[in-house]
Every structure is written in structure tokens, then in C-alpha cells.
Amino acid sequence: MTGRSLLDVHLANLAAALLPYRRCEELLARWGETLARRLVAGGRLLVAGNGGSAAEAQHLTAELVGKLRDDRRPLSAIALHAETSAVTAIGNDYGYDEVFARQVRAHGRPGDILLLLSTSGASTNLRHAAHAARRSGLRCWAFTGPTPNPLAELCDETLAVDSPDSQVVQELHLVSSHLLCEYVERALPAAPGAPPDPPVAEPAEGGAVAPAAGSVQAGVEVVLDRGRQVEAR
């Protein structure tokens, strides 16, 4: 084998993309603060991608609904490509170009955010989703490869990884997802306060569920019997 190894080539491509990528820090910090405010106020993040970008989009929503580091309230984030029944039904009835756009129209509300991931920035179904977001009053962001590209032109803002290697682009999209979540969690204490979670019901003797302390059951008298719960109104 002559020349550099595959590892050397890959790492060289990654290293070449890292220097310009450092300029994305300010954008990610601002997106994190915006997203924290929107989600705590009751908004929603919709995310979509194809192939490897779909997996990365779903990784991002998992971190937001679950957690990245410290325990906190769950945040509303939906990976549109993971709705398999909706994707296949829409694809069958309306064509694959509409699989995300129709879900944006269904789930998106003014003030929500749509984040689209694409290495090429040319995917038709993502471009249709961006159009749907604009018409529905959503803010639209994108993670893409080098610009200019068609998707970046349709979105309000784009984080573009300057590399011709799609693998490097996806790797830095994953870094971007982690950093975005970091900035969201850092901004949460400064975001508007969220209502506390409701009290959790405690099992009573006999396996019935007793009302949690501090819970309100207006007009309902709960009578606990062994092994069952009877409600007398």
C-alpha cells in the first residue's frame, strides 16, 4: 500500500475542518439560549434528516427529552423521521418528498423551531419541510455541509461545516448537537421558570394508588378498598 493510510486521510480531513468550525461557537451559544427560552415557554423542537443525518437528529432529540449531563425537566423535541407509521403513510399517499413537510404542518406551531440536518443541503424532502416551516410560522435552522446549498438558502440560519468529506460533516454535526444541548442546559436557569412536576401517587396498602400529598381532586371522594380503587362522586 502506498501513500497515507485511510486513518491518516480521515484525520487530516477532520483536522482541516476543525479550524473553520471554531467560528460556529457563537452561533451555537445563541441557538442554545433561544432554544432554551422557546422550550421552557412551551415550544417544541422538530428535527429531521435522512440516513446518517436521521440518526444524528434522533440522537439530539434523545438528549433533550432525556438529559445530557445533569437532571432537569424534559424538553419537547421530536425526530420526524422516527415516526415510522406517519413516514410510510405519508410517503405512500403523498410521496417521499412530503414525509417531513406534512408533519411540520401537523405538529409545528408559530414560534416552534425546525432543525434540518443534511450533508449536501440538497435533499428535496428537507427543502419541502423548510418551506412548510416558513408558511407555518416556525423558525428554521439547518446543519449542512459547505455553503452555498439549496437548504441553507431556505433556512433562517445555518451551521455549515466546511468540508468536502460527508463523513467529516456528519462527525461535526454530532459535535454540534452535543454543544447545542450543552448551551441549552447552561441557559435553562436563566430561562423563564417551569411549573414543578405534579406529585407522584404513592401505592397504598393492598396495592391501590392513594392520592399524592398536596394533590387536588375537586368534587371527588376516593375510597380505597383492598386491591381496588372506588371513586364516589
ABEGO torsion letter per residue (X at the ends): XBEBBAAAAAAAAAAAAAAAAAAAAAAAAAAAAAAAAAAAAGBBBBBBBBEAAAAAAAAAAAAAABBABBBBBBBBBBBAAABAAAAAAAAAAAEAAAAAAAAAAAABBBGBBBBBBBAAGABAAAAAAAAAAAAAGBBBBBBBBBOBBAAAAABABBBBBBBABAAAAAAAAAAAAAAAAAAAAAAAAABBBBBBBBBBBBBBBGGBBBBBBGBBBBGBBBBBBBGBBBBBX
